[in-house]
Amino acid sequence: MFDIDDTIVYKGHGLVKVVGVPHPRPADAPGGDTYYILRSARTALSGTKLMVRAEGAERVLRSPVSREEAKRMLATAGEEAAELPEDHKERMRIIDVIVEKNDWNELAGLVRDYRESKLVSLERDEVKRIKAIARDLAEEICHVLKTNRPALHGKFSIRSVA
């Protein structure tokens, strides 16, 4: 699925580099799971080793979006925002559903909705999650389009909780 030195997206962690790949096991080899060995692409976390079981890895690992998809994410971030529900628990449920789907365009729409939200009070836990999603999407877009964060013109920045 992935090779050493590939830069991929790890759900909830953002861009990571593959530094070790599972080797095929002979059918008669003793048990034991095989893992992808990953390192965060973020400078501050570059020493962090992450391990993902090879079996089922497609649920949490994916290739970065294409250039066209990255441009579509930027377009989504600029579209009209949807209203967020007043209820904190409902907003958290929506975040959970979209994160579970791991659909990059829906994630970009969620960030846009929070960025444009007129709600006076947002809870710290939801803002923390949205900021992490926004950071990961911005990092992926910058990687794919070979640009820097300021070039995104604040499309993936979220206001802090008062």
Phi, psi and omega in degrees: 000307179232155181242162177302139180080359173292140170262122184229176179251127178252116183310123179088351181239341182086211183289136176222158177251135178281121179247351176205139181239151178293143177261144178301137179260140173297148183302330183265007180289148178298158184307189182116132180278156174252150186227150165278137175255125186235154172232140178297140177280346178287133182306313184297334183249012189299338178275353183281124177264130178243144179234132179232126179302131182298320178290118180085008183300333182296344178287333185236348179245141176208162174286153176299159179296163177282171177301318181295319179293323177297319178294324177294322176299318178296320178295317178301319180297337180264356181285171179294135183281150173272153178286139175272147176297152178291327186281124181301316181298322178292320178297319179294323177298317179298315178302313181301316182297314183291319178297319180298320178295328181058036178270115186302324182287321176292324177296318178297321177295322178296316177299316178302315182298320178288320180299322184265000185300139177262002180297134182286320184240117172247142182281149182302320183297319180287322179296320178300316180294317181294320178298320178295318178297314180299317179299315181295318179295316180298318179299317180294315179299314179299319179297313184289316183272358180053054180229181179247166186302317180302336180292346180278354175053043176072009182293342180235040174243145185236139179291152180278165177281137180285000000 
